[in-house]
Amino acid sequence: KELSLTADADGVIKWLSTVYAAFDEVLQRDFKTDIVKIETQHDHFLAVSGIFEPDGMAADLCVDAACRMAQAIANVKQPDGLPTMIKLGVSAGPLSGGVVGMDFPRFSVFGQPVVSAARMASTASPTSHGAVSVHLSKTAANLLSPNFFEQMLPRRGCTLRKCGKGQDIKGLGFQQTWVVERDR
């Protein structure tokens, strides 16, 4: 957001396009239809899993995708020449979706998990240079499979840790959250 106030608008658009194209490539190459991008708006990217075939692996897939997305932009520079910094958040739960609008209709999803994922991202530690930090709601952390702990975390060189004794999340109240991390 700050870059849009200080950097050249064309540079910001090209940079966001590069970042979102890298995210799209990760989803298309590695997740096919398991994760679906819903929208990009300003500096937010929203994708969901489990909508076509709920199989109990949606949380695993989303965390894995977030890790791969962070790595995919490790060398992308912001318009000011600094490394791209992103914040990643994952939540889980039932959603509603539909086409909204008359003049410029578009598909959108609604529900507590959308708000929770946005709050997880806004309170996440920034990620850059290929490091990984994915902030998870308690709901998402509880849905992670044994395979996630036994195979995906070690393969990615990541760890899962509890975020202190919990925190007050705007609009959602006090809750315990978790983070998946990996240093470069």
QUIKA-V27008 format. One record per run of one state. SS is the DSSP state (H for helix, E for strand, L for the rest). FROM is the first residue (numbers start at 1). TO is the last residue. Records with the same first field share a line. If there is no record, write none. Layout:
# QUIKA-V27008
SS=FROM-TO  FROM-TO
This chain:
# QUIKA-V27008
L=1-1  7-8  32-34  42-43  50-57  73-76  78-82  84-85  87-87  91-95  101-105  111-111  123-126  128-131  137-137  144-145  157-158  163-166  170-172  176-177  183-184
H=2-6  9-31  58-72  112-122  138-143  146-156
E=35-41  44-49  77-77  83-83  86-86  88-90  96-100  106-110  127-127  132-136  159-162  167-169  173-175  178-182
